[in-house]
Amino acid sequence: MKKVKIFDTTLRDGEQAPGFSLTVPEKIQLAHQLKRLGVDIIEAGFPIASEGDFEAVSLIAKEAQKEAGWPIICGLARCRQQDIARCFEAVQFAPRHRIHIFIASSSIHMEKKLKMEPAKVLKLAAESVKYAKSFCCDVEFSPEDATRAERDFLAEMVRLVIEVGATTVNIPDTVGYSHPEEFADLISYLKHNVPNIGKAVTSVHCHNDLGLAVANSLAAIKAGAEQVEVCLNGAGERAGNAALEEVVMNLKTRKSFYQVETNINTPEIGPASRLLTRLTGVAVQPNKAIVGANAFKHEAGVHQHGVIKERTTYEIMDPKKIGWEGESLEIGKHSGLHGIKKKLTELGFTPDERQIIDIYQKVMALADKKKVIYEEDLVTLAEETFGKNEEKIRLVDVKILTGTKIEPTAIVQLQVNGLESFEVIGHGNGPVDATFKAVQQVIRKFIKKKIELEIYDLTNLTKGTDAFASAFVQLKSGKRLVRGRFVHTDVVLASLGAYLQALNRLLRT
């Protein structure tokens, strides 16, 4: 089956998006993840743009020297000799490297931006490809704004650059103007009207201004494109680029329709998406295809019932095969008895018919009051029904020592499993930190599970020095997440109460 090359431009076009800037070490970290993901080409940056971009591209190229199996390392350049030379200077260290050059091809860009006649643009394009070929054999050329260019002019430009040595010709929908049928027709037109088109790889690069970047990319592949340029999470200029995860999983899930394959290691899609989110701080929307938090979650009772019996009733992809993390059953006002019963079973409860109806009614009542039913909410409701509201770790007493010349110290007395009490001492950066560190000593001593504090948040519920404080704690053990929330006028007791509540919920099962 024909292979489509995946050209990832997250580190170049993706990083140009507002708020997506990455440091050099972060770019190198993401490049390693792109290698694990199995992309064919990494466009690592625009070396002439800044010293930081040059450094990032050259260091990524040097990383590719260290071990086999790295993708082609590519840099972007305008049709200027200084751009091209600087680009080669950065990418040359990679065993496989590419220079990607571009120049405008639409009338509006040539007239308003370049202020050049079409004939001069053609001449400069050809000369630039020749110059790039003097440095390396792998040269990609992009006629910028190709979807708004005159077709005969575009065809002549493509023919000319292939004639002088371009090995890949990329057709960009730079401003996201095209529609799928129209874009597929453009690719077909070039395939039939450029006599030497078979001597180069035909690539596409689509933007999402009208929300059609993925659809246009897939239509172009169907029309014969052999390379597609994408970004993780659909990052990129303005509304972004075609999302790597969406293009790849369309090709994989509908392989019989597209009749192509990629080299992507799909279980690395989830980790790659999460890494980009962590590095940039820019999250994807919950309902984002493939990598959104809700992509494989089911709240409706009918859906939950179907998924419990057979996942493929409502899931066309296996979440595990794209590295997705999270629970598939989301409890809410649309949940049914089957979904709640399965969730309770996973939490260690075995309700009979009467108990599950009782818990279901409590869930529905709570769902009318809050948007999200968390796992610990369900545990609390179940404990009320089962009468199992015991605490495995119970607070007996806490004393705090702090001051300008004293290291904050917490002396915490806890009772474990209803047995004797243990007094532990913790030191920290403040009274809450010291208290948590004291509790962590008990965890290490009596509990075999590895438990991590993921989130701690403190909010005032009222005004004044005697205000109620609401503390929120999220703990993680393996893939299990539990939360605790406690309210008190003393911020230390509120924090400690939330911590112990979450801990007891984790130990309940």
C-alpha positions as CSV (number, residue, x, y, z in Angstrom):
1,M,0.0,0.0,0.0
2,K,1.3,3.5,-0.9
3,K,2.9,5.4,1.9
4,V,2.1,9.1,2.6
5,K,4.9,11.0,4.2
6,I,4.1,13.0,7.4
7,F,5.9,16.4,7.4
8,D,5.6,17.9,10.9
9,T,5.9,21.6,11.1
10,T,4.9,22.1,14.8
11,L,8.4,23.5,15.6
12,R,8.1,26.0,12.7
13,D,4.6,27.0,11.6
14,G,3.1,25.7,14.9
15,E,5.4,27.7,17.0
16,Q,4.5,30.9,15.1
17,A,1.1,30.9,16.7
18,P,0.6,33.5,19.5
19,G,1.4,31.9,22.9
20,F,3.2,28.8,21.4
21,S,6.8,30.1,21.6
22,L,9.2,27.4,22.9
23,T,12.7,27.6,24.4
24,V,15.6,25.8,22.7
25,P,15.6,23.0,25.3
26,E,11.8,22.6,24.9
27,K,12.2,22.4,21.1
28,I,14.8,19.6,21.4
29,Q,12.5,17.7,23.8
30,L,9.6,18.0,21.4
31,A,11.8,16.9,18.5
32,H,12.7,13.7,20.4
33,Q,9.0,13.0,20.9
34,L,8.4,13.6,17.1
35,K,11.1,11.0,16.4
36,R,9.3,8.5,18.7
37,L,6.0,9.4,17.0
38,G,7.6,8.4,13.7
39,V,7.1,11.5,11.5
40,D,9.1,11.4,8.3
41,I,10.3,15.0,8.3
42,I,10.7,17.5,11.1
43,E,10.6,21.2,10.0
44,A,12.7,22.4,12.9
45,G,12.5,26.1,12.3
46,F,13.3,29.2,10.2
47,P,17.1,29.6,10.8
48,I,17.4,33.1,9.4
49,A,14.5,34.4,11.6
50,S,16.6,34.7,14.8
51,E,19.6,33.4,16.6
52,G,17.3,31.3,18.8
53,D,15.7,29.6,15.8
54,F,19.1,29.0,14.2
55,E,20.4,27.4,17.4
56,A,17.3,25.2,17.8
57,V,17.5,23.9,14.2
58,S,21.3,23.2,14.4
59,L,21.0,21.5,17.8
60,I,18.2,19.3,16.7
61,A,20.2,18.4,13.6
62,K,23.1,17.5,15.9
63,E,20.8,15.3,18.0
64,A,20.0,13.5,14.8
65,Q,23.8,12.7,14.4
66,K,23.8,10.8,17.7
67,E,21.6,7.9,16.8
68,A,20.0,6.2,13.8
69,G,16.4,6.4,12.9
70,W,15.9,10.2,13.0
71,P,13.5,11.9,10.5
72,I,14.8,14.2,7.9
73,I,15.6,17.6,9.6
74,C,14.3,20.5,7.5
75,G,14.7,24.3,7.8
76,L,12.7,27.0,6.0
77,A,14.2,29.8,3.8
78,R,12.9,32.5,1.6
79,C,14.2,32.7,-2.0
80,R,17.2,34.7,-0.8
81,Q,20.8,33.4,-0.9
82,Q,21.5,34.5,2.6
83,D,18.4,32.6,3.9
84,I,19.4,29.5,2.0
85,A,23.0,29.5,3.1
86,R,22.0,30.1,6.8
87,C,19.4,27.3,6.5
88,F,22.0,24.8,5.3
89,E,24.4,26.0,8.0
90,A,21.8,24.9,10.6
91,V,20.5,21.6,9.1
92,Q,23.8,20.2,7.7
93,F,24.7,18.3,10.8
94,A,21.7,15.9,10.4
95,P,22.5,12.7,8.4
96,R,19.4,13.5,6.3
97,H,18.6,17.1,5.9
98,R,16.4,19.3,3.7
99,I,16.2,23.0,2.6
100,H,12.6,24.2,2.2
101,I,12.3,27.4,0.2
102,F,9.2,29.4,-0.7
103,I,8.1,32.4,-2.7
104,A,4.6,33.9,-3.4
105,S,2.7,32.6,-6.4
106,S,-0.7,34.5,-6.3
107,S,-1.2,37.8,-8.0
108,I,-2.1,39.6,-4.8
109,H,1.0,38.4,-3.1
110,M,3.3,39.2,-6.0
111,E,1.9,42.6,-6.6
112,K,1.2,43.8,-3.0
113,K,3.9,42.0,-1.0
114,L,6.8,41.2,-3.3
115,K,6.1,44.1,-5.8
116,M,7.6,41.9,-8.5
117,E,6.5,40.9,-12.0
118,P,5.5,37.2,-12.5
119,A,8.4,36.6,-14.8
120,K,10.9,37.8,-12.3
121,V,9.3,35.6,-9.6
122,L,9.7,32.6,-11.8
123,K,13.3,33.4,-12.5
124,L,14.0,33.9,-8.7
125,A,12.3,30.7,-7.8
126,A,14.4,28.7,-10.3
127,E,17.7,30.4,-9.3
128,S,16.9,29.8,-5.6
129,V,16.3,26.1,-6.1
130,K,19.6,25.8,-8.1
131,Y,21.4,27.6,-5.3
132,A,19.9,25.3,-2.6
133,K,20.9,22.3,-4.7
134,S,24.5,23.4,-4.5
135,F,24.3,22.7,-0.8
136,C,22.2,19.6,-0.6
137,C,20.3,17.2,-2.8
138,D,17.0,17.3,-0.9
139,V,15.2,20.6,-1.7
140,E,11.5,21.3,-1.2
141,F,9.8,24.2,-2.9
142,S,6.5,25.9,-1.9
143,P,4.6,28.4,-4.2
144,E,3.1,30.4,-1.3
145,D,-0.7,31.1,-1.6
146,A,-1.0,28.5,-4.3
147,T,-4.7,28.1,-4.0
148,R,-5.3,31.8,-5.1
149,A,-2.7,31.6,-7.9
150,E,-3.5,31.5,-11.6
151,R,-3.4,27.8,-12.5
152,D,-1.3,28.1,-15.6
153,F,1.2,30.3,-13.8
154,L,1.3,27.8,-10.9
155,A,1.8,24.9,-13.2
156,E,4.7,26.6,-15.0
157,M,6.3,27.5,-11.6
158,V,6.1,23.9,-10.5
159,R,7.4,22.6,-13.8
160,L,10.4,25.0,-13.7
161,V,11.5,24.3,-10.1
162,I,11.3,20.5,-10.7
163,E,13.4,20.9,-13.8
164,V,16.2,22.6,-11.9
165,G,16.2,20.1,-9.0
166,A,13.3,20.4,-6.5
167,T,12.7,17.0,-5.0
168,T,9.4,17.9,-3.3
169,V,6.9,20.5,-4.4
170,N,4.5,21.6,-1.7
171,I,1.1,23.2,-2.6
172,P,0.1,25.4,0.3
173,D,-3.4,26.7,1.0
174,T,-1.7,29.5,2.9
175,V,-4.7,31.4,3.9
176,G,-7.2,28.5,4.3
177,Y,-9.3,29.7,1.4
178,S,-9.9,26.4,-0.5
179,H,-12.6,23.8,-0.2
180,P,-12.0,20.0,-0.4
181,E,-13.4,19.4,-3.9
182,E,-11.7,22.5,-5.2
183,F,-8.3,21.6,-3.6
184,A,-8.5,18.0,-4.9
185,D,-9.2,19.4,-8.3
186,L,-6.1,21.6,-8.1
187,I,-3.8,18.7,-7.2
188,S,-5.3,16.6,-10.1
189,Y,-4.8,19.6,-12.4
190,L,-1.1,19.8,-11.5
191,K,-0.7,16.0,-11.8
192,H,-2.1,16.2,-15.4
193,N,-0.6,19.5,-16.6
194,V,2.9,19.5,-15.2
195,P,4.9,17.0,-17.5
196,N,7.7,16.4,-15.0
197,I,5.5,16.2,-11.8
198,G,6.4,12.5,-11.4
199,K,10.1,13.5,-10.7
200,A,9.1,15.2,-7.4
201,V,7.0,14.3,-4.3
202,T,3.7,16.3,-4.3
203,S,3.0,17.7,-0.9
204,V,0.2,19.8,0.6
205,H,0.1,22.3,3.5
206,C,-3.4,23.5,4.6
207,H,-4.5,26.1,7.0
208,N,-7.7,26.1,9.0
209,D,-9.2,29.5,8.5
210,L,-12.5,28.1,7.4
211,G,-12.2,24.9,9.5
212,L,-11.3,22.8,6.5
213,A,-7.5,22.1,6.8
214,V,-7.9,18.4,7.6
215,A,-10.7,17.9,5.0
216,N,-8.6,19.7,2.3
217,S,-5.5,17.6,3.2
218,L,-7.4,14.3,3.0
219,A,-9.0,15.4,-0.3
220,A,-5.5,16.1,-1.7
221,I,-4.2,12.7,-0.6
222,K,-7.2,11.1,-2.3
223,A,-6.2,13.1,-5.4
224,G,-2.6,11.8,-5.3
225,A,-0.6,13.9,-2.9
226,E,2.3,11.9,-1.4
227,Q,3.2,14.2,1.5
228,V,1.1,16.1,4.0
229,E,2.3,18.9,6.3
230,V,0.7,19.0,9.7
231,C,1.0,20.2,13.3
232,L,0.3,18.6,16.6
233,N,-3.0,19.7,18.1
234,G,-3.7,21.7,14.9
235,A,-1.3,24.4,16.0
236,G,-0.2,27.2,13.7
237,E,-0.7,30.7,12.3
238,R,-4.2,32.2,12.9
239,A,-6.6,29.3,13.1
240,G,-3.8,26.7,12.8
241,N,-2.7,24.0,10.4
242,A,-4.1,20.6,9.6
243,A,-3.9,18.5,12.9
244,L,-1.5,15.7,12.6
245,E,-3.6,13.4,14.9
246,E,-6.7,13.9,12.8
247,V,-5.1,13.4,9.4
248,V,-3.2,10.3,10.6
249,M,-6.2,8.7,12.3
250,N,-8.5,9.3,9.3
251,L,-6.0,7.5,7.1
252,K,-5.6,4.7,9.6
253,T,-9.3,4.3,10.5
254,R,-10.5,4.6,6.9
255,K,-7.5,2.8,5.3
256,S,-9.8,0.8,2.9
257,F,-11.1,4.2,1.6
258,Y,-7.9,6.1,1.3
259,Q,-5.7,3.1,0.4
260,V,-2.6,4.6,1.9
261,E,-0.5,4.1,5.1
262,T,1.8,6.3,7.2
263,N,4.9,5.5,9.4
264,I,3.3,7.1,12.5
265,N,3.6,5.1,15.7
266,T,0.0,5.9,16.8
267,P,0.3,5.1,20.6
268,E,2.7,8.1,20.7
269,I,0.0,10.5,19.5
270,G,-1.5,11.1,23.0
271,P,1.9,11.6,24.7
272,A,3.0,14.0,21.9
273,S,-0.2,16.0,22.2
274,R,0.1,16.2,26.0
275,L,3.8,17.2,25.8
276,L,3.0,20.1,23.5
277,T,0.2,21.2,25.8
278,R,2.5,21.0,28.8
279,L,5.3,22.9,27.1
280,T,3.1,25.7,25.7
281,G,0.4,25.8,28.4
282,V,-2.1,25.9,25.5
283,A,-4.8,23.2,26.0
284,V,-7.0,21.7,23.4
285,Q,-10.7,22.0,23.7
286,P,-12.4,19.0,25.5
287,N,-14.3,18.0,22.4
288,K,-11.2,18.1,20.1
289,A,-11.1,15.0,17.9
290,I,-8.6,12.3,18.8
291,V,-6.8,14.1,21.7
292,G,-9.5,16.1,23.5
293,A,-10.4,15.2,27.1
294,N,-13.9,14.0,25.9
295,A,-12.8,12.2,22.7
296,F,-13.5,8.8,24.2
297,K,-15.9,9.7,27.1
298,H,-19.5,8.6,27.2
299,E,-22.1,10.1,29.5
300,A,-25.4,9.2,27.8
301,G,-26.9,6.0,29.3
302,V,-27.6,4.5,25.9
303,H,-24.0,5.0,24.8
304,Q,-22.6,3.7,28.1
305,H,-24.7,0.6,27.9
306,G,-23.5,0.0,24.4
307,V,-19.8,0.6,25.2
308,I,-20.0,-1.7,28.3
309,K,-21.2,-4.6,26.0
310,E,-19.0,-3.9,23.1
311,R,-16.7,-0.8,22.7
312,T,-17.0,-0.7,18.9
313,T,-20.7,0.1,19.2
314,Y,-19.8,3.8,19.8
315,E,-16.0,3.9,19.4
316,I,-14.5,3.6,15.9
317,M,-10.9,3.8,17.3
318,D,-9.2,2.0,20.1
319,P,-8.2,4.7,22.6
320,K,-5.2,2.6,23.7
321,K,-3.8,2.7,20.2
322,I,-3.4,6.4,20.2
323,G,-2.0,6.7,23.7
324,W,-5.2,8.3,25.1
325,E,-5.5,8.6,28.9
326,G,-8.6,8.9,31.0
327,E,-11.8,7.2,31.9
328,S,-14.3,6.4,29.2
329,L,-17.4,6.5,31.4
330,E,-18.3,10.0,32.5
331,I,-21.0,10.1,35.2
332,G,-23.6,12.9,34.8
333,K,-27.3,13.6,34.4
334,H,-27.5,11.5,31.2
335,S,-25.9,8.4,32.7
336,G,-27.9,5.2,33.0
337,L,-27.9,2.4,35.6
338,H,-25.5,0.3,33.6
339,G,-22.8,3.0,33.4
340,I,-23.1,3.8,37.1
341,K,-23.0,0.1,38.1
342,K,-19.9,-0.5,36.1
343,K,-18.2,2.6,37.5
344,L,-19.1,1.5,41.1
345,T,-17.7,-2.0,40.4
346,E,-14.4,-0.4,39.2
347,L,-14.3,1.5,42.5
348,G,-14.7,-1.7,44.5
349,F,-18.4,-1.6,45.3
350,T,-20.8,-4.6,44.6
351,P,-24.3,-3.1,44.8
352,D,-27.4,-5.2,44.6
353,E,-30.4,-4.1,42.6
354,R,-31.9,-2.0,45.5
355,Q,-28.6,-0.3,46.2
356,I,-27.8,0.6,42.6
357,I,-31.3,2.2,42.2
358,D,-30.7,4.2,45.5
359,I,-27.3,5.4,44.3
360,Y,-28.6,6.2,40.8
361,Q,-31.4,8.4,42.3
362,K,-28.8,10.2,44.4
363,V,-26.5,10.7,41.3
364,M,-29.5,12.2,39.4
365,A,-30.3,14.6,42.3
366,L,-26.7,15.7,42.6
367,A,-26.3,16.1,38.8
368,D,-29.1,18.7,38.8
369,K,-27.0,20.8,41.2
370,K,-23.5,20.5,39.6
371,K,-22.2,20.0,36.1
372,V,-19.5,17.4,36.8
373,I,-19.9,14.3,39.0
374,Y,-16.4,13.4,40.1
375,E,-15.3,9.9,41.1
376,E,-15.1,10.9,44.8
377,D,-18.7,12.2,44.6
378,L,-19.8,8.8,43.4
379,V,-17.8,7.2,46.2
380,T,-19.4,9.4,48.8
381,L,-22.9,8.6,47.5
382,A,-22.1,4.9,47.5
383,E,-20.6,5.1,51.0
384,E,-23.9,6.6,52.3
385,T,-25.8,3.8,50.8
386,F,-23.4,1.0,51.9
387,G,-22.8,2.6,55.3
388,K,-19.1,2.3,54.8
389,N,-17.9,5.8,55.5
390,E,-14.9,4.7,57.6
391,E,-11.6,6.5,57.4
392,K,-8.4,4.4,57.1
393,I,-6.3,7.4,58.2
394,R,-7.9,9.8,60.7
395,L,-6.6,13.0,62.1
396,V,-6.2,13.0,65.9
397,D,-4.3,16.3,66.4
398,V,-2.1,18.8,64.6
399,K,0.2,21.5,66.0
400,I,2.0,24.2,63.9
401,L,5.2,26.1,64.7
402,T,6.1,29.0,62.5
403,G,7.7,32.4,62.6
404,T,10.2,34.7,61.0
405,K,13.2,32.8,62.5
406,I,11.6,29.3,62.7
407,E,11.4,26.7,59.9
408,P,7.7,26.0,59.5
409,T,7.1,22.7,61.4
410,A,3.9,20.5,61.7
411,I,3.5,17.9,64.4
412,V,0.7,15.7,63.1
413,Q,-1.0,12.8,65.1
414,L,-2.8,10.3,62.9
415,Q,-4.6,7.0,63.5
416,V,-4.1,4.4,60.9
417,N,-6.7,1.6,60.3
418,G,-8.3,2.2,63.7
419,L,-5.1,1.1,65.5
420,E,-2.7,3.1,67.6
421,S,-1.9,6.7,66.8
422,F,1.4,7.8,65.3
423,E,3.0,11.2,65.7
424,V,5.0,12.5,62.8
425,I,6.9,15.8,62.3
426,G,7.2,17.6,59.0
427,H,9.2,20.6,57.9
428,G,8.4,22.7,54.8
429,N,8.3,26.1,53.1
430,G,5.1,27.0,55.0
431,P,2.6,25.5,57.5
432,V,0.6,23.7,54.8
433,D,3.7,22.3,53.1
434,A,5.0,21.1,56.5
435,T,1.7,19.4,57.3
436,F,1.5,17.6,54.0
437,K,5.1,16.4,54.4
438,A,4.3,15.0,57.8
439,V,1.3,13.1,56.3
440,Q,3.6,11.8,53.5
441,Q,5.8,10.2,56.1
442,V,2.8,8.1,57.2
443,I,2.0,7.2,53.6
444,R,5.6,6.0,53.0
445,K,5.6,4.0,56.2
446,F,2.2,2.2,56.0
447,I,1.1,2.4,52.4
448,K,2.7,0.5,49.5
449,K,1.1,2.5,46.7
450,K,3.1,5.3,45.2
451,I,0.9,8.4,45.8
452,E,1.6,11.8,44.2
453,L,0.2,15.2,45.0
454,E,-1.0,16.6,41.6
455,I,-3.0,19.6,42.5
456,Y,-3.5,21.8,45.6
457,D,-5.7,24.8,45.5
458,L,-7.0,27.2,48.2
459,T,-10.0,29.6,47.7
460,N,-11.7,32.0,50.1
461,L,-15.5,31.4,50.2
462,T,-16.2,34.6,52.1
463,K,-14.6,37.9,53.0
464,G,-12.7,38.9,56.1
465,T,-10.0,37.4,58.3
466,D,-12.4,34.8,59.6
467,A,-13.4,33.8,56.1
468,F,-14.1,30.1,55.2
469,A,-11.4,28.6,53.1
470,S,-12.1,25.8,50.6
471,A,-9.1,23.6,50.0
472,F,-8.9,21.3,47.0
473,V,-6.4,18.4,46.6
474,Q,-5.9,15.9,43.8
475,L,-3.8,12.8,44.3
476,K,-2.6,10.3,41.7
477,S,-1.7,6.7,42.2
478,G,-0.9,5.0,38.9
479,K,-3.7,6.0,36.5
480,R,-6.1,6.6,39.4
481,L,-7.0,10.2,40.3
482,V,-8.9,11.1,43.4
483,R,-9.9,14.5,44.8
484,G,-10.7,15.9,48.2
485,R,-12.3,19.1,49.2
486,F,-12.7,20.5,52.7
487,V,-13.9,23.8,54.1
488,H,-12.7,25.4,57.4
489,T,-11.9,28.9,58.8
490,D,-8.3,27.6,59.4
491,V,-6.5,27.3,56.1
492,V,-4.2,24.5,57.5
493,L,-7.1,22.4,58.7
494,A,-9.0,23.0,55.5
495,S,-5.9,21.9,53.5
496,L,-5.2,18.9,55.8
497,G,-8.9,17.9,55.7
498,A,-8.9,17.9,51.9
499,Y,-5.6,15.9,51.7
500,L,-6.9,13.2,54.1
501,Q,-10.3,13.0,52.4
502,A,-8.6,12.4,49.0
503,L,-6.2,9.9,50.6
504,N,-9.0,7.9,52.3
505,R,-10.9,7.8,49.0
506,L,-7.8,6.4,47.3
507,L,-7.4,3.8,50.0
508,R,-11.1,2.9,49.9
509,T,-10.5,0.6,46.9
